[in-house]
């Protein structure tokens, strides 16, 4: 057997294996892992749960690890406007003492080690530059953010935020209160606050519970076809 024949037979064997697997009803496993950025080695996360966020801008996407994530708005309500200037002392007071309310805009904070996010830095810089020009449409004004809480390759919880903008950004220093400079060291971090027009919480565990395989059954229309009957049965 020459070299070319050996290569041809090997290729045909691989194709045959996939064909047999497909015919037998086996599914080729999806190898796409949950979106998770590599965390700094020295951080310790309880139960191995880490936070990653994917930012989708008009001209690019970047995925980055984050160490702190806090939801600050979107679940409760917020006052829209006052309907009476004489009833009550709170903004939004109505004649009947009530308030006109609506759902608060989704907002959240993220914190990470400095570096590695040029697109996000540009969004923060432009937000600061044009903060007094609310009607000006600059390149990185709005973007989408997907936040993933993952462990062992599985997504435990996720949030899809739409049309977000940076409302606050600062670099700060964090250190252990007792060993900041002589023991564990210090770290410089980016602190972001975002406000969005909407968000969708995701529950992968529940989605997985509701995913069931369809059994291979014979429909009522197939009963008229005797070639699908088991041996021992006949049509009278």
SERO-4910 file (N, C-alpha, C, O; in steps of 0.05 Angstrom, whole numbers):
BEGIN
 pado doro    nc1    nc2    nc3   cac1   cac2   cac3    cc1    cc2    cc3    oc1    oc2    oc3
  Unk    A     17    -24      0      0      0      0     18     25      0     35     28     17
  Unk    A     13     43    -21     30     66    -21     19     88     -3     -2     85     10
  Unk    A     34    110     -1     28    132     18      1    145     12    -15    150     30
  Unk    A     -4    150    -14    -30    163    -22    -54    146    -15    -74    156     -6
  Unk    A    -52    120    -20    -74    102    -13    -79    101     17   -103    100     25
  Unk    A    -58    103     33    -61    102     62    -76    127     71    -94    125     89
  Unk    A    -69    150     60    -82    175     68   -111    175     60   -129    183     75
  Unk    A   -117    164     36   -145    162     26   -161    144     44   -184    152     50
  Unk    A   -151    121     51   -166    102     68   -171    114     96   -192    110    107
  Unk    A   -151    128    106   -155    141    133   -177    162    132   -193    163    150
  Unk    A   -177    178    111   -197    199    108   -225    187    105   -244    196    118
  Unk    A   -227    166     89   -253    152     86   -263    140    112   -287    139    117
  Unk    A   -244    129    128   -251    117    153   -263    138    172   -282    132    186
  Unk    A   -250    161    173   -260    183    191   -288    191    182   -305    195    199
  Unk    A   -292    194    156   -319    202    146   -339    181    153   -362    187    160
  Unk    A   -332    155    151   -350    133    157   -358    133    186   -381    128    193
  Unk    A   -339    139    204   -345    140    233   -366    161    238   -385    156    253
  Unk    A   -363    185    227   -382    207    231   -409    200    219   -430    206    230
  Unk    A   -409    186    196   -434    178    183   -449    158    200   -473    160    203
  Unk    A   -434    138    211   -447    118    228   -458    131    253   -480    124    262
  Unk    A   -443    149    265   -452    163    289   -477    178    284   -496    178    301
  Unk    A   -479    191    261   -503    207    255   -526    189    250   -549    194    259
  Unk    A   -522    166    235   -543    148    229   -554    135    254   -578    129    256
  Unk    A   -537    129    273   -545    115    298   -559    134    318   -569    125    338
  Unk    A   -559    159    312   -573    178    329   -555    191    350   -565    205    368
  Unk    A   -529    186    349   -511    199    367   -506    228    359   -506    234    335
  Unk    A   -502    245    379   -496    273    374   -467    279    380   -456    271    401
  Unk    A   -454    294    362   -426    302    367   -427    325    388   -441    345    384
  Unk    A   -412    321    409   -413    341    431   -405    368    422   -386    371    406
  Unk    A   -419    388    432   -412    416    427   -388    424    445   -391    423    469
  Unk    A   -366    431    433   -342    436    448   -338    465    455   -318    473    467
  Unk    A   -358    482    448   -356    510    455   -360    514    485   -381    508    496
  Unk    A   -339    523    498   -340    527    527   -355    553    534   -359    570    517
  Unk    A   -364    555    559   -378    579    567   -359    603    565   -335    600    571
  Unk    A   -369    627    558   -351    650    555   -339    657    582   -353    664    601
  Unk    A   -313    654    584   -299    660    609   -270    669    603   -255    655    590
  Unk    A   -264    693    613   -236    703    609   -218    692    632   -228    686    653
  Unk    A   -193    691    626   -173    680    645   -169    700    668   -163    724    663
  Unk    A   -173    691    692   -170    708    716   -140    709    725   -126    690    720
  Unk    A   -132    730    738   -105    731    750   -101    707    769   -119    700    784
  Unk    A    -77    696    768    -71    671    782    -74    673    812    -81    654    825
  Unk    A    -68    696    824    -67    699    853    -94    703    866    -96    703    891
  Unk    A   -115    707    850   -142    711    862   -154    685    870   -152    665    856
  Unk    A   -168    685    893   -182    661    902   -212    666    900   -222    685    912
  Unk    A   -226    649    886   -255    652    882   -269    628    895   -263    605    889
  Unk    A   -288    634    912   -303    613    926   -318    596    906   -331    606    888
  Unk    A   -316    569    909   -329    550    891   -320    553    862   -332    542    844
  Unk    A   -298    568    858   -287    571    831   -304    588    812   -301    587    788
  Unk    A   -323    603    824   -340    620    807   -326    646    800   -317    660    818
  Unk    A   -325    652    775   -312    676    765   -331    693    748   -351    683    739
  Unk    A   -323    718    743   -339    737    728   -324    745    703   -301    752    704
  Unk    A   -338    744    681   -328    754    655   -349    772    643   -373    767    647
  Unk    A   -340    791    628   -359    809    614   -350    813    586   -327    818    580
  Unk    A   -369    811    567   -363    815    539   -377    840    530   -401    844    532
  Unk    A   -361    858    519   -371    884    510   -372    885    479   -352    878    466
  Unk    A   -395    892    469   -398    893    440   -402    922    431   -423    935    436
  Unk    A   -381    933    418   -382    961    408   -388    961    378   -391    940    366
  Unk    A   -390    984    367   -397    987    339   -375    975    321   -380    965    299
  Unk    A   -350    977    330   -328    968    313   -311    946    326   -288    942    317
  Unk    A   -321    933    346   -306    911    358   -318    900    383   -336    912    395
  Unk    A   -308    877    391   -317    863    415   -293    855    432   -273    847    421
  Unk    A   -296    857    459   -274    848    476   -286    834    501   -306    843    512
  Unk    A   -272    813    508   -280    797    532   -258    800    553   -235    798    547
  Unk    A   -267    806    578   -247    812    599   -256    800    625   -280    798    630
  Unk    A   -237    791    642   -244    781    669   -249    805    687   -236    826    685
  Unk    A   -268    801    706   -273    822    726   -274    807    753   -281    784    755
  Unk    A   -267    822    774   -266    810    801   -290    818    817   -298    803    836
  Unk    A   -302    841    812   -326    849    827   -348    857    808   -344    871    788
  Unk    A   -373    849    814   -396    855    798   -420    860    817   -426    843    834
  Unk    A   -433    883    815   -456    889    832   -478    902    815   -474    921    801
  Unk    A   -502    890    817   -525    902    804   -536    924    822   -542    919    846
  Unk    A   -540    947    811   -549    970    828   -576    981    819   -587    998    833
  Unk    A   -588    972    798   -614    981    789   -626    964    767   -611    950    753
  Unk    A   -652    966    764   -666    951    743   -688    933    753   -706    926    738
  Unk    A   -686    925    778   -706    907    789   -729    922    803   -753    914    801
  Unk    A   -723    944    816   -743    959    831   -756    981    814   -759    978    790
  Unk    A   -764   1003    827   -777   1025    813   -763   1051    819   -747   1053    837
  Unk    A   -769   1070    802   -758   1097    806   -779   1118    799   -797   1113    783
  Unk    A   -778   1141    812   -798   1162    807   -792   1176    781   -769   1183    775
  Unk    A   -813   1179    764   -809   1192    739   -812   1223    741   -794   1237    732
  Unk    A   -834   1232    753   -839   1261    754   -859   1268    775   -875   1250    783
  Unk    A   -859   1292    784   -878   1301    804   -904   1309    789   -903   1321    768
  Unk    A   -927   1301    801   -953   1308    789   -967   1330    805   -988   1339    798
  Unk    A   -955   1338    828   -966   1359    844   -943   1373    859   -926   1359    870
  Unk    A   -943   1399    860   -922   1414    874   -930   1420    903   -914   1431    918
  Unk    A   -954   1412    911   -963   1418    938   -969   1394    954   -971   1396    979
  Unk    A   -971   1371    942   -978   1347    957   -953   1332    965   -939   1321    948
  Unk    A   -948   1330    990   -925   1315   1000   -899   1330    996   -899   1351    983
  Unk    A   -878   1319   1006   -852   1332   1004   -833   1317    985   -812   1328    979
  Unk    A   -841   1294    976   -823   1278    959   -828   1285    930   -850   1293    922
  Unk    A   -807   1282    914   -809   1286    885   -827   1264    874   -824   1241    880
  Unk    A   -846   1272    857   -864   1253    845   -890   1250    861   -907   1233    854
  Unk    A   -894   1266    881   -919   1264    897   -943   1272    880   -942   1291    865
  Unk    A   -965   1257    884   -990   1263    870  -1010   1274    890  -1005   1275    915
  Unk    A  -1034   1284    880  -1054   1296    897  -1064   1276    918  -1072   1283    940
  Unk    A  -1065   1250    910  -1075   1230    929  -1053   1219    947  -1057   1199    961
  Unk    A  -1030   1232    946  -1008   1223    964   -990   1202    951   -970   1194    963
  Unk    A   -998   1192    927   -982   1171    914   -961   1183    897   -956   1207    897
  Unk    A   -946   1165    883   -925   1174    865   -927   1159    839   -935   1136    838
  Unk    A   -920   1173    818   -919   1161    792   -892   1147    788   -871   1161    789
  Unk    A   -892   1121    785   -866   1107    784   -865   1089    759   -885   1084    746
  Unk    A   -841   1080    754   -836   1061    733   -811   1045    740   -797   1052    759
  Unk    A   -805   1025    724   -781   1009    730   -756   1026    727   -754   1042    708
  Unk    A   -737   1022    745   -712   1036    744   -695   1026    720   -698   1003    712
  Unk    A   -679   1043    709   -661   1035    688   -640   1015    699   -630   1019    721
  Unk    A   -635    994    684   -615    975    693   -588    988    696   -579   1003    678
  Unk    A   -575    983    718   -548    994    723   -532    974    739   -543    958    754
  Unk    A   -505    976    736   -488    957    750   -460    968    751   -453    986    736
  Unk    A   -444    957    769   -415    964    771   -398    940    766   -405    918    772
  Unk    A   -374    945    755   -354    925    750   -327    935    759   -321    959    757
  Unk    A   -311    917    769   -284    925    777   -264    903    768   -269    879    771
  Unk    A   -241    912    758   -221    894    747   -193    906    751   -190    930    756
  Unk    A   -173    889    747   -145    899    747   -141    918    723   -153    914    702
  Unk    A   -125    938    727   -120    957    705   -107    943    681    -89    926    684
  Unk    A   -117    951    657   -105    941    633   -122    921    618   -140    908    629
  Unk    A   -116    918    592   -128    897    576   -154    903    563   -166    885    550
  Unk    A   -165    927    565   -191    933    554   -190    960    538   -201    980    548
  Unk    A   -177    961    516   -174    987    501   -201    998    492   -205   1022    492
  Unk    A   -220    981    483   -246    991    474   -261   1003    498   -273   1025    495
  Unk    A   -261    990    520   -275   1000    544   -263   1025    554   -277   1044    563
  Unk    A   -236   1027    553   -223   1052    561   -232   1075    543   -236   1098    552
  Unk    A   -234   1069    517   -242   1090    498   -271   1099    504   -277   1123    502
  Unk    A   -288   1080    511   -316   1087    518   -316   1105    543   -332   1124    544
  Unk    A   -300   1099    563   -299   1115    587   -287   1143    582   -297   1163    592
  Unk    A   -267   1144    565   -254   1170    558   -273   1188    543   -275   1212    548
  Unk    A   -288   1176    524   -307   1192    508   -330   1201    526   -341   1223    522
  Unk    A   -339   1184    544   -361   1192    562   -353   1215    579   -370   1233    585
  Unk    A   -328   1216    588   -318   1239    604   -315   1264    587   -321   1286    596
  Unk    A   -306   1260    562   -301   1283    545   -327   1297    536   -328   1321    535
  Unk    A   -348   1280    531   -373   1292    521   -395   1291    542   -419   1290    535
  Unk    A   -388   1291    567   -408   1288    588   -428   1311    589   -451   1308    599
  Unk    A   -421   1334    579   -439   1357    578   -452   1361    551   -465   1382    545
  Unk    A   -449   1341    533   -461   1342    507   -478   1318    503   -472   1300    488
  Unk    A   -500   1317    518   -518   1293    518   -529   1286    491   -534   1263    485
  Unk    A   -533   1307    474   -545   1301    448   -525   1293    427   -532   1286    404
  Unk    A   -499   1294    434   -478   1287    414   -475   1257    413   -472   1243    433
  Unk    A   -475   1246    388   -473   1217    384   -444   1210    378   -436   1212    354
  Unk    A   -428   1203    397   -401   1195    392   -398   1165    389   -416   1150    396
  Unk    A   -375   1156    380   -371   1129    370   -377   1108    392   -389   1087    386
  Unk    A   -367   1112    416   -369   1092    437   -390   1099    459   -388   1091    482
  Unk    A   -410   1114    450   -430   1123    470   -447   1100    480   -452   1098    504
  Unk    A   -457   1083    462   -474   1061    469   -462   1034    461   -449   1032    440
  Unk    A   -466   1014    477   -455    987    471   -471    967    487   -486    974    505
  Unk    A   -468    942    481   -481    920    495   -461    906    513   -437    904    507
  Unk    A   -471    895    536   -453    881    555   -467    855    563   -490    855    571
  Unk    A   -452    833    560   -461    807    571   -443    799    594   -419    797    591
  Unk    A   -455    795    617   -440    788    641   -445    758    647   -468    749    648
  Unk    A   -423    743    651   -425    714    655   -413    707    682   -391    716    689
  Unk    A   -427    691    698   -417    680    723   -413    650    717   -433    636    714
  Unk    A   -388    641    716   -382    614    708   -366    599    729   -352    611    746
  Unk    A   -368    573    727   -352    555    745   -348    529    730   -367    516    722
  Unk    A   -323    520    728   -317    495    715   -327    492    687   -333    471    678
  Unk    A   -327    515    672   -336    514    644   -366    516    641   -376    518    618
  Unk    A   -381    517    663   -410    520    661   -419    549    668   -407    561    686
  Unk    A   -439    559    654   -450    585    661   -471    582    682   -492    570    676
  Unk    A   -467    593    706   -486    591    727   -508    612    725   -531    607    732
  Unk    A   -500    635    716   -519    658    714   -507    677    693   -483    679    690
  Unk    A   -525    691    679   -516    710    659   -536    732    656   -560    729    662
  Unk    A   -527    755    647   -544    779    643   -536    792    617   -513    798    612
  Unk    A   -557    798    601   -553    812    576   -562    840    579   -586    845    582
  Unk    A   -544    859    577   -551    888    580   -550    901    552   -531    896    537
  Unk    A   -570    917    546   -572    930    520   -569    960    522   -578    973    541
  Unk    A   -557    972    501   -554   1001    499   -543   1013    525   -556   1030    537
  Unk    A   -519   1005    532   -507   1015    557   -488   1038    551   -480   1043    529
  Unk    A   -483   1053    573   -463   1075    571   -448   1076    598   -459   1068    619
  Unk    A   -424   1087    597   -408   1090    621   -417   1116    635   -417   1137    623
  Unk    A   -425   1113    660   -433   1137    676   -413   1145    697   -414   1167    708
  Unk    A   -394   1127    703   -373   1134    722   -349   1116    717   -352   1092    712
  Unk    A   -325   1127    720   -301   1112    717   -279   1124    735   -276   1149    736
  Unk    A   -264   1107    748   -242   1116    765   -222   1094    769   -229   1070    769
  Unk    A   -197   1101    772   -176   1082    779   -170   1086    809   -167   1108    819
  Unk    A   -170   1064    823   -165   1065    852   -145   1043    860   -138   1026    844
  Unk    A   -137   1044    885   -117   1025    896   -130   1009    917   -143   1019    935
  Unk    A   -126    983    915   -137    964    936   -113    950    949    -94    942    936
  Unk    A   -116    946    975    -94    932    990   -106    918   1014   -127    927   1024
  Unk    A    -92    898   1024   -100    886   1049    -96    906   1072    -75    919   1073
  Unk    A   -115    908   1090   -113    929   1111    -89    926   1129    -79    945   1140
  Unk    A    -79    901   1131    -56    896   1149    -30    892   1135     -9    898   1145
  Unk    A    -32    881   1110     -7    873   1097     -5    886   1069      7    875   1051
  Unk    A    -16    910   1067    -18    923   1041      8    926   1026     10    920   1002
  Unk    A     29    935   1039     54    941   1026     76    921   1031     95    919   1016
  Unk    A     73    905   1053     95    887   1060     88    858   1057    106    841   1057
  Unk    A     63    851   1054     55    823   1052     43    816   1025     58    809   1007
  Unk    A     17    818   1023      3    809    999      5    828    976      0    821    953
  Unk    A     13    853    981     17    872    959     -7    889    955    -27    887    969
  Unk    A     -5    907    935    -26    925    928    -34    921    899    -18    910    883
  Unk    A    -58    929    892    -68    926    864    -82    951    856    -97    963    871
  Unk    A    -78    958    830    -92    982    819   -114    972    801   -110    954    784
  Unk    A   -138    982    806   -162    971    792   -178    993    778   -177   1017    786
  Unk    A   -192    985    757   -211   1002    744   -239    997    756   -247    975    760
  Unk    A   -252   1019    763   -280   1017    773   -299   1031    754   -295   1054    747
  Unk    A   -319   1016    744   -338   1026    725   -366   1025    736   -373   1007    751
  Unk    A   -382   1044    728   -411   1043    732   -425   1047    705   -417   1064    689
  Unk    A   -444   1030    700   -458   1030    674   -488   1034    678   -500   1025    698
  Unk    A   -501   1047    659   -530   1049    658   -539   1040    631   -527   1047    610
  Unk    A   -561   1024    630   -570   1013    605   -600   1017    601   -614   1025    619
  Unk    A   -608   1013    576   -637   1017    570   -653    992    576   -678    993    579
  Unk    A   -640    969    578   -655    945    584   -636    922    590   -612    923    584
  Unk    A   -647    900    603   -630    877    607   -648    852    609   -671    854    616
  Unk    A   -635    829    604   -649    804    605   -632    784    622   -610    777    615
  Unk    A   -643    775    645   -629    755    661   -632    728    648   -653    721    638
  Unk    A   -611    712    650   -611    685    638   -607    664    660   -592    669    679
  Unk    A   -621    642    658   -621    621    678   -614    594    664   -632    578    659
  Unk    A   -588    590    658   -580    566    643   -589    540    656   -595    521    642
  Unk    A   -588    538    683   -596    513    696   -625    506    691   -631    482    686
  Unk    A   -642    526    692   -670    520    686   -675    513    657   -691    496    650
  Unk    A   -660    527    639   -662    521    610   -654    492    605   -666    478    589
  Unk    A   -633    483    619   -624    455    615   -644    435    625   -648    414    613
  Unk    A   -658    442    647   -679    424    658   -702    420    639   -714    399    638
  Unk    A   -708    441    624   -731    441    605   -724    429    578   -741    426    561
  Unk    A   -698    423    574   -690    412    549   -692    381    550   -678    368    565
  Unk    A   -710    370    534   -714    341    534   -710    330    506   -714    344    486
  Unk    A   -701    306    504   -697    293    479   -724    282    469   -740    271    484
  Unk    A   -729    284    443   -754    274    431   -750    244    426   -732    235    413
  Unk    A   -769    229    437   -769    200    433   -776    192    404   -791    206    391
  Unk    A   -764    171    395   -770    161    368   -795    144    369   -794    121    377
  Unk    A   -817    155    361   -843    141    361   -855    141    334   -848    157    316
  Unk    A   -874    122    330   -888    120    305   -914    136    307   -930    132    326
  Unk    A   -919    154    289   -943    170    289   -967    154    280   -964    132    269
  Unk    A   -991    164    286  -1016    150    278  -1018    146    248  -1030    127    239
  Unk    A  -1006    165    233  -1008    162    204   -991    140    194   -995    129    172
  Unk    A   -970    132    210   -953    110    201   -965     82    207   -955     62    197
  Unk    A   -987     81    223   -998     55    230  -1011     41    206  -1014     17    206
  Unk    A  -1018     57    186  -1030     45    162  -1009     31    145  -1016     14    128
  Unk    A   -984     37    149   -962     25    134   -953      0    148   -940      1    169
  Unk    A   -960    -24    136   -954    -50    149   -924    -56    150   -916    -73    166
  Unk    A   -907    -42    134   -879    -48    135   -866    -39    161   -843    -46    166
  Unk    A   -880    -23    178   -870    -14    203   -881    -30    226   -875    -24    249
  Unk    A   -897    -50    220   -908    -67    242   -888    -87    251   -870    -96    235
  Unk    A   -890    -94    276   -872   -115    287   -879   -142    276   -902   -146    268
  Unk    A   -860   -162    276   -866   -189    267   -889   -201    284   -890   -197    308
  Unk    A   -907   -217    271   -928   -229    286   -955   -215    283   -976   -226    290
  Unk    A   -954   -191    272   -978   -175    267   -984   -175    237   -966   -173    221
  Unk    A  -1009   -176    231  -1017   -176    203  -1043   -161    199  -1057   -157    219
  Unk    A  -1048   -152    175  -1073   -137    170  -1095   -156    161  -1090   -172    143
  Unk    A  -1118   -154    173  -1140   -171    166  -1162   -155    152  -1183   -166    144
***
